[in-house]
């Protein structure tokens, strides 16, 4: 990753190369967060649908299935929130600060 002291001592070409590498790393992390957010949404929806189906009697209530659907629902919420905040932080770190540096 780009280090502020290293950037100050390097020539402009090296600064650009390091900044581009840093931006690519952040973009890869952001894409990973987006994938986890999608999987988390699916887990929340799946767990919620299973719980609703058991509640209305469409699926026979089974303690194991109920525990799995609750775990999927709650785990999805946690993973969704965690990855959303990480993605938000990654987006902020790709914006230049007031001095024009990342």
BAFI-3210 file (N, C-alpha, C; in Angstrom, 3 decimals, decimal comma, padded with zeros to 6 digits):
// residues 102
n [1|2|3|4|5|6|7|8|9|10|11|12|13|14|15|16|17|18|19|20|21|22|23|24|25|26|27|28|29|30|31|32|33|34|35|36|37|38|39|40|41|42|43|44|45|46|47|48|49|50|51|52|53|54|55|56|57|58|59|60|61|62|63|64|65|66|67|68|69|70|71|72|73|74|75|76|77|78|79|80|81|82|83|84|85|86|87|88|89|90|91|92|93|94|95|96|97|98|99|100|101|102]
n.u [000,833|000,287|002,438|002,492|004,901|006,700|005,581|006,051|008,798|009,307|009,663|007,454|006,373|006,642|004,986|002,494|002,266|002,227|-000,080|-002,023|-001,855|-002,713|-005,347|-006,406|-006,254|-008,079|-010,402|-010,732|-011,252|-013,658|-015,310|-015,363|-016,736|-019,222|-020,062|-020,300|-022,325|-024,474|-024,756|-025,404|-027,868|-029,386|-029,288|-030,695|-033,207|-033,847|-033,834|-035,847|-038,056|-038,308|-038,932|-041,376|-042,866|-043,014|-044,457|-047,000|-047,738|-047,075|-044,803|-043,821|-043,256|-040,070|-037,647|-034,872|-034,786|-035,995|-034,108|-031,961|-033,006|-033,410|-030,769|-029,664|-031,110|-030,452|-027,625|-027,235|-028,130|-026,199|-023,808|-024,451|-024,695|-022,088|-020,452|-021,540|-020,821|-018,049|-017,711|-018,599|-016,602|-014,430|-015,138|-014,980|-012,245|-011,143|-011,562|-010,065|-008,295|-008,269|-005,754|-005,337|-004,378|-004,726]
n.v [-001,178|002,320|004,490|007,438|008,842|007,597|008,320|011,057|011,202|010,031|010,032|011,693|009,794|007,328|007,863|007,959|005,328|003,873|004,961|004,126|001,346|001,194|002,139|000,109|-002,051|-001,196|-001,119|-003,826|-004,819|-003,501|-004,649|-007,263|-006,842|-006,098|-008,519|-010,123|-008,703|-009,183|-011,994|-011,993|-010,665|-012,549|-014,630|-013,467|-013,104|-015,780|-017,060|-015,561|-016,161|-018,932|-018,938|-017,536|-019,295|-021,513|-020,368|-019,834|-022,371|-023,659|-025,133|-027,898|-027,472|-027,705|-028,150|-028,078|-027,054|-024,618|-023,422|-023,259|-021,489|-019,167|-018,669|-018,201|-015,925|-014,000|-014,088|-013,252|-010,607|-009,495|-009,903|-008,430|-005,790|-005,397|-005,675|-003,658|-001,331|-001,566|-001,395|001,206|002,599|001,913|003,190|005,851|006,056|006,064|008,499|011,644|013,539|016,790|017,765|016,654|014,117|010,545]
n.w [000,000|-000,398|001,204|003,117|003,736|002,025|-000,417|-000,428|-000,786|-003,230|-006,860|-009,229|-011,064|-009,725|-007,550|-008,805|-009,755|-007,345|-006,149|-007,992|-007,638|-005,006|-005,265|-006,874|-005,088|-003,127|-004,686|-005,255|-002,683|-002,198|-004,140|-003,184|-000,790|-001,826|-002,954|-000,646|000,626|-001,095|-000,783|001,918|001,909|000,555|002,428|004,569|003,376|002,718|005,264|006,507|004,859|005,315|008,058|007,972|006,383|008,083|010,131|009,012|008,399|006,036|005,831|007,732|011,158|012,491|014,918|014,287|011,675|012,193|013,899|012,130|010,212|011,731|012,484|009,944|009,177|011,224|011,119|008,501|008,674|010,379|008,885|006,608|007,597|008,597|006,301|004,746|006,147|005,967|003,197|002,814|004,179|002,564|000,180|000,983|001,476|-001,031|-002,058|-002,740|-000,241|001,377|000,710|-001,710|-001,852|-001,542]
ca.u [000,000|001,022|002,788|002,579|006,295|007,300|005,073|006,682|010,184|009,424|009,422|006,027|005,974|006,502|003,785|001,328|002,224|001,800|-001,479|-002,846|-001,881|-003,555|-006,727|-006,806|-006,486|-009,335|-011,492|-010,913|-011,921|-015,025|-016,035|-015,562|-017,816|-020,484|-020,451|-020,759|-023,604|-025,472|-024,957|-026,082|-029,274|-030,014|-029,436|-031,780|-034,463|-034,110|-034,207|-037,154|-039,092|-038,506|-039,661|-042,755|-043,528|-043,321|-045,475|-048,314|-048,010|-046,730|-043,749|-043,973|-042,281|-039,028|-036,706|-033,596|-035,021|-036,263|-032,825|-031,170|-033,565|-033,111|-029,328|-029,461|-031,683|-029,639|-026,271|-027,291|-028,228|-024,889|-022,846|-024,881|-024,301|-020,634|-019,886|-021,999|-019,979|-016,716|-017,769|-018,705|-015,265|-013,570|-015,483|-014,429|-010,783|-010,711|-011,727|-008,915|-008,535|-008,115|-004,437|-005,290|-003,835|-005,664]
ca.v [000,000|003,574|005,096|008,880|009,271|007,092|009,121|012,371|011,098|009,402|010,896|011,697|008,546|006,323|008,211|007,565|003,871|003,426|005,346|003,244|000,051|001,373|002,242|-001,226|-002,856|-000,748|-001,536|-005,268|-004,984|-003,026|-005,673|-008,370|-006,439|-006,147|-009,925|-010,568|-008,051|-009,929|-013,279|-011,697|-010,374|-013,831|-015,358|-012,826|-013,425|-017,213|-017,333|-014,947|-016,934|-020,198|-018,654|-017,193|-020,513|-022,320|-019,659|-020,009|-023,799|-024,192|-026,115|-028,461|-026,906|-028,615|-027,318|-027,926|-026,140|-023,302|-022,893|-022,914|-020,294|-018,026|-018,410|-017,606|-014,585|-013,117|-014,035|-012,415|-009,204|-009,091|-009,832|-007,337|-004,530|-005,308|-005,433|-002,348|-000,294|-001,711|-000,853|002,661|003,062|001,765|004,256|007,111|006,084|006,249|009,910|012,449|014,440|018,200|018,036|016,056|012,768|009,543]
ca.w [000,000|-000,496|002,481|002,912|003,726|000,805|-001,524|-000,408|-001,194|-004,547|-008,017|-009,577|-011,720|-008,665|-006,786|-009,591|-009,768|-006,011|-005,958|-008,819|-006,961|-003,817|-005,735|-007,319|-003,889|-002,527|-005,565|-005,057|-001,391|-002,357|-004,890|-002,262|000,115|-002,582|-003,078|000,658|000,886|-001,860|-000,104|003,177|001,592|000,229|003,687|005,316|002,699|002,874|006,652|006,757|004,159|006,026|009,297|007,616|005,916|009,266|010,907|008,382|008,278|004,720|006,103|009,070|012,106|012,943|015,693|013,587|010,564|012,774|014,372|010,948|009,573|012,606|012,342|008,625|009,212|012,075|010,571|007,308|009,104|010,906|007,774|005,741|008,234|008,683|004,971|004,274|006,746|005,390|001,836|002,949|004,555|001,386|-000,770|001,500|001,398|-002,406|-002,400|-002,318|000,882|001,024|000,126|-003,029|-001,770|-001,049]
c.u [000,876|001,229|003,023|004,027|006,991|006,853|005,744|008,111|010,349|009,205|007,941|005,542|005,743|005,264|002,536|001,172|001,717|000,342|-002,415|-002,952|-002,803|-005,029|-007,239|-007,079|-007,818|-010,534|-011,777|-011,622|-013,382|-015,869|-016,312|-016,692|-019,168|-020,983|-020,976|-022,104|-024,719|-025,784|-025,711|-027,556|-030,037|-030,257|-030,581|-033,120|-034,825|-034,538|-035,570|-038,283|-039,356|-039,281|-041,131|-043,525|-043,877|-044,444|-046,869|-048,662|-047,713|-045,644|-043,951|-042,871|-041,337|-038,015|-035,368|-033,728|-035,271|-034,963|-031,951|-031,693|-033,323|-031,636|-029,022|-029,942|-030,797|-028,202|-026,195|-027,358|-026,875|-023,878|-023,177|-024,434|-022,799|-020,018|-020,351|-021,132|-018,546|-016,677|-017,845|-017,334|-014,325|-013,857|-014,908|-012,916|-010,285|-010,884|-010,509|-009,274|-008,265|-006,777|-004,289|-004,732|-004,920|-005,404]
c.v [001,240|004,160|006,586|009,370|008,824|007,919|010,486|012,342|010,596|010,420|010,776|010,404|007,443|006,595|007,728|006,053|003,347|003,769|004,465|001,857|000,103|001,428|000,884|-002,147|-002,487|-001,174|-003,032|-005,544|-004,570|-004,052|-006,886|-008,062|-006,510|-007,582|-010,461|-009,944|-008,796|-011,263|-013,065|-011,404|-011,654|-014,640|-014,781|-013,204|-014,903|-017,580|-016,767|-015,714|-018,266|-019,985|-018,335|-018,436|-021,426|-021,688|-019,877|-021,479|-024,390|-025,255|-026,593|-027,910|-027,988|-027,764|-027,081|-026,930|-024,721|-022,657|-022,462|-021,646|-019,045|-017,657|-017,750|-016,161|-013,622|-012,991|-013,175|-010,938|-008,699|-008,922|-008,675|-006,002|-004,340|-004,980|-004,111|-001,238|-000,365|-001,128|000,670|003,256|002,987|002,858|005,584|007,184|006,206|007,697|010,688|013,334|015,873|018,526|017,393|014,651|011,834|009,251]
c.w [000,000|000,895|002,244|002,878|002,449|-000,390|-001,579|-000,919|-002,635|-005,660|-008,424|-010,238|-010,688|-007,819|-007,503|-009,588|-008,429|-005,743|-006,777|-008,192|-005,752|-004,218|-006,197|-006,135|-003,238|-003,374|-005,413|-003,736|-001,475|-003,106|-004,022|-001,288|-000,586|-002,714|-001,751|001,022|000,151|-001,189|001,209|002,952|001,276|001,508|004,517|004,695|002,876|004,276|006,987|006,094|004,848|007,322|009,011|007,164|007,089|010,083|010,324|008,142|006,916|004,820|007,534|009,972|012,596|013,696|014,995|012,448|011,071|013,252|013,193|010,279|010,421|012,490|011,003|008,608|010,006|011,566|009,323|007,649|009,576|009,776|006,836|006,313|008,277|007,325|004,387|004,850|006,220|003,979|001,866|003,282|003,354|000,366|-000,320|001,332|-000,036|-002,861|-001,944|-001,125|000,456|000,385|-001,259|-003,034|-001,268|000,399]
res [x|x|x|x|x|x|x|x|x|x|x|x|x|x|x|x|x|x|x|x|x|x|x|x|x|x|x|x|x|x|x|x|x|x|x|x|x|x|x|x|x|x|x|x|x|x|x|x|x|x|x|x|x|x|x|x|x|x|x|x|x|x|x|x|x|x|x|x|x|x|x|x|x|x|x|x|x|x|x|x|x|x|x|x|x|x|x|x|x|x|x|x|x|x|x|x|x|x|x|x|x|x]
***
